[in-house]
Amino acid sequence: MANTHQHDIRGLLILSSLTYLWVGLHFVNQQLRIVGELPACVFRRLTGIPCGGCGMTTASILLLKGEIVAAFQTNPLGPLALMAATGIFVGALHDRIKHTNGFARWVEDFNKCLKQPRLYISLIFLALAHWAWHIYSYLY
């Protein structure tokens, strides 16, 4: 039963990573001008304040175009999410091809770490700090 669960997790990780990567490559392939053509954030439309995720798609597109500094300046979470999706895809695919469970075990260990109060409180603090920085950079 645990083996079936690990295969389900790997399949889900591969599918979600491929989806994220496909969306990024699709935008790059369409040769979008970054400003004005991407869908606006609903939170920003309602409040006038950018959410912590505003600019992630733009940042990911900039990273895929090779504009690394501009990508991190736009929103550091975008490139980090893209790199995480790529790492998840490669790790899950490696497990699938080699018939190993190394990456799946790492994911389980990582999930256990995330359940520690110090870590998730720190992550919440970092997310709020990122949002505050995002709002500050938008206003000034």
Buried (B, 14 or more C-beta within 10 A) or exposed (E): EEEEEBBEBBEEBBEBBBEBBEBBEEBBEEEBEBEEEBEEBEBBEEEEBBBBBBBBBBBBBBBBBEBEEBBBEBBBBBBBBBEEBBEBBEBBBEBBEEEEBEBBEEBBEEEEEEEEEEEEEEEEEEEEEBBEEBBEEEEE
